[in-house]
């Protein structure tokens, strides 16, 4: 079951109900903000530097260009609502208002689990939004923007007055993999090998490779390449540096390999990507 509203580059809402196993495409990051609300079921969500168990009522806040991946946890049946927005939506607000509305994306935990009363209010809000985009009564087009603003404002106000409910790692191994991810995120421009990390973090190469994929959803090498290409995209957008210098700066020691990897992930050559953005 699928319902959609809006423009992916402006404001977009999508509801999906799934009954069969589903795993997101591996190279998943995008230039807009995303909120994910779990209406029912359970999932595992990797975002930022760790995986989270996500259950009914949880909200996931994903900032632009943040690698993320969702995987099944137990039974595959689940339904969720996602909301995307970018500069077009934010432009209607003053800078101080933008800062407040975006504060949920700046929390250390990417998953917000609200207490019962606050959860009930958010759940009712988002179920009304779903009914609007499903039934399309007169003026339903006005609802998504209002609902997204009310959601962001409600969560932001709650976080100003309360510490988020902690969501702990499932196991010590999950915590160790998160530590390894944080290391990669901080040192991706340096030479990184499975063997070196295995020695540094006292875990066998085979076991690290297998558990890294199982817990994050990303193969070990793919995660490093995605992280490097994502930073290369940022430098291509925001600077006028030479492309070969950017390739070296983000950790590629072979320019041909950089070009092929960049095009596989971004679907454009580095030069065309810079022109388009």
C-alpha positions in Angstrom: 0.0 0.0 0.0 1.4 3.4 -1.0 0.3 7.0 -0.8 2.4 10.0 -1.9 2.2 13.7 -1.8 4.4 16.6 -3.0 7.7 17.2 -4.7 10.9 15.4 -3.5 12.9 18.7 -4.0 10.4 20.8 -1.9 8.1 19.0 0.5 7.3 15.3 0.1 5.3 12.8 2.2 5.1 9.1 1.6 3.2 6.3 3.3 4.1 2.6 2.7 2.7 -0.6 4.3 4.9 -3.6 3.6 4.2 -7.3 4.3 7.4 -8.8 2.8 11.1 -8.3 3.7 12.6 -5.1 2.5 16.1 -3.6 2.7 16.9 -0.1 1.5 19.3 0.4 -1.4 22.9 0.5 0.0 24.1 3.9 -1.3 21.4 5.9 0.4 22.0 9.5 1.3 20.4 12.7 -0.1 20.6 16.5 0.1 17.4 17.1 2.0 16.1 16.5 5.6 14.1 13.4 6.3 11.8 12.3 9.1 10.7 8.7 9.4 7.8 7.7 11.6 7.1 4.1 12.5 3.3 3.5 12.6 3.6 -0.2 13.3 6.1 -3.0 13.3 9.9 -3.0 14.0 12.9 -2.1 12.0 16.7 -1.7 12.5 17.9 1.7 11.3 21.5 2.6 10.8 22.1 6.4 10.6 25.1 8.6 11.4 27.4 6.2 13.3 25.2 3.5 14.8 22.2 1.2 14.4 19.0 1.7 16.4 16.1 -0.6 17.1 13.1 1.3 15.8 9.6 0.4 17.1 6.1 1.7 16.8 6.0 5.4 17.7 9.6 6.1 17.1 10.8 9.1 15.1 14.0 9.0 13.1 15.6 12.4 12.1 18.1 12.2 9.2 20.1 15.3 8.2 21.2 16.1 4.6 23.9 13.8 3.2 23.8 11.5 6.2 24.3 7.8 5.3 21.4 5.7 6.4 20.0 2.2 5.9 16.9 0.4 7.2 16.8 -3.3 7.7 14.2 -5.8 9.0 14.1 -6.9 12.6 12.1 -10.1 13.1 8.7 -10.0 11.3 8.8 -8.0 8.0 5.3 -6.5 8.3 5.5 -2.7 9.0 4.1 0.6 7.9 5.8 3.9 8.1 5.4 7.5 7.1 8.4 9.6 5.7 8.6 13.3 5.2 11.3 15.1 3.2 11.9 18.8 3.0 14.7 21.2 1.9 15.5 24.9 1.4 12.1 25.6 -0.3 10.2 24.6 2.8 12.7 26.3 5.2 12.7 29.6 3.3 9.3 30.6 4.7 10.8 30.9 8.2 13.1 33.4 9.9 16.7 32.2 10.8 15.8 31.8 14.5 12.7 29.8 13.6 14.7 27.6 11.3 17.2 27.0 14.0 14.5 25.8 16.4 12.7 23.6 13.9 15.9 21.9 12.8 17.1 21.2 16.4 15.8 17.6 16.4 18.2 16.8 13.6 21.2 18.0 15.8 20.6 15.6 18.7 23.3 13.0 19.5 20.6 10.3 19.1 19.0 10.1 15.6 16.0 8.3 17.0 13.6 10.1 19.3 11.3 8.0 21.5 8.7 10.2 23.1 6.8 9.5 26.4 3.2 8.4 26.2 1.4 11.8 26.2 3.7 13.4 23.7 3.7 10.3 21.5 -0.1 10.2 21.4 -0.2 13.8 20.2 2.4 13.2 17.5 0.7 9.9 16.4 -2.7 11.6 16.1 -1.1 14.5 14.1 0.6 12.1 11.6 -2.4 9.8 11.3 -4.5 12.9 10.3 -1.8 13.8 7.8 -2.0 10.2 6.3 -5.8 10.4 6.1 -5.5 13.8 4.2 -3.1 12.5 1.5 -5.1 9.2 1.2 -8.6 10.7 1.0 -7.7 14.0 -0.7 -10.5 16.2 0.7 -10.8 19.8 -0.6 -7.7 21.8 0.5 -5.7 18.7 1.5 -2.7 20.2 -0.1 -2.4 22.7 2.8 -2.1 19.9 5.4 1.4 18.5 4.8 3.3 21.7 5.4 1.3 22.5 8.5 1.8 19.0 9.9 5.5 19.0 9.3 5.9 22.3 11.0 3.7 21.2 14.0 5.7 18.0 14.2 9.1 19.8 14.2 8.0 22.4 16.6 6.4 19.9 19.0 9.6 17.7 19.1 11.9 20.8 19.4 10.0 22.1 22.4 10.0 18.8 24.1 13.8 18.4 23.6 14.3 21.9 25.1 12.8 20.8 28.3 13.6 17.1 28.5 16.5 14.7 27.9 15.7 12.3 25.1 14.7 8.7 26.2 18.0 6.8 25.8 18.1 4.1 23.2 20.9 1.7 24.1 23.0 -0.6 21.9 21.5 -4.0 21.5 24.9 -5.7 22.4 28.5 -4.8 23.2 29.3 -5.8 19.6 26.9 -3.1 18.3 28.7 -0.6 20.4 32.1 -1.7 19.1 30.9 -1.5 15.5 29.7 2.0 16.2 33.1 2.9 17.5 34.6 1.5 14.3 32.2 3.6 12.2 33.1 6.7 14.1 36.8 6.0 13.5 36.1 5.6 9.7 34.0 8.8 9.7 36.9 10.7 11.3 39.8 9.1 9.2 38.2 8.2 5.9 40.8 10.3 4.0 43.6 8.2 5.4 44.5 4.7 4.2 42.0 2.3 5.9 42.2 -1.5 5.6 40.1 -4.2 7.1 43.3 -5.8 8.5 44.5 -2.6 10.2 41.1 -1.9 11.8 40.8 -5.6 12.9 44.1 -5.3 14.7 43.3 -1.9 16.2 39.9 -3.0 17.6 40.8 -6.5 18.5 38.4 -8.4 16.2 39.2 -10.8 13.4 39.0 -9.5 9.8 36.4 -12.1 8.8 34.2 -11.5 11.8 34.5 -7.7 11.4 33.6 -7.8 7.8 30.6 -10.0 8.4 29.3 -8.1 11.5 29.9 -4.7 9.9 27.5 -5.6 7.1 25.0 -7.2 9.4 24.8 -4.3 11.8 25.2 -1.3 9.5 23.7 -2.7 6.3 26.7 -1.6 4.4 29.6 -3.8 3.2 32.8 -2.6 4.9 34.6 -1.4 1.7 31.4 0.2 0.3 30.9 2.2 3.5 34.4 3.7 3.1 33.9 4.5 -0.6 30.5 6.1 0.1 31.9 8.2 2.8 34.7 9.4 0.6 32.4 10.1 -2.4 30.0 12.0 -0.2 32.7 14.3 1.0 34.0 14.7 -2.6 30.4 15.8 -3.6 30.4 18.4 -0.9 33.8 19.8 -2.0 32.7 19.9 -5.6 29.6 21.8 -4.6 31.2 24.2 -2.2 34.7 24.8 -3.6 36.4 25.4 -6.9 39.3 23.1 -6.1 40.8 21.0 -8.8 39.0 17.6 -9.2 42.3 15.6 -8.9 43.1 17.5 -5.7 39.7 16.6 -4.3 40.1 13.0 -5.1 43.4 12.9 -3.2 42.0 14.9 -0.3 39.1 12.4 0.3 41.4 9.4 0.3 41.7 8.1 -3.3 45.2 7.5 -4.4 44.2 6.6 -8.0 42.3 9.2 -10.0 40.9 6.7 -12.4 39.5 4.7 -9.5 38.0 7.9 -8.1 36.3 8.7 -11.3 34.7 5.3 -11.8 33.6 5.0 -8.2 32.2 8.5 -8.2 30.2 7.9 -11.3 28.9 4.5 -10.0 27.6 6.2 -6.8 26.5 9.6 -8.0 25.4 8.5 -11.5 27.4 11.5 -12.9 31.1 12.1 -13.5 32.7 14.5 -11.0 32.9 17.2 -13.7 29.2 16.8 -14.7 28.2 16.7 -11.0 30.0 20.0 -10.4 28.3 21.6 -13.5 24.9 20.4 -12.4 25.1 21.7 -8.9 
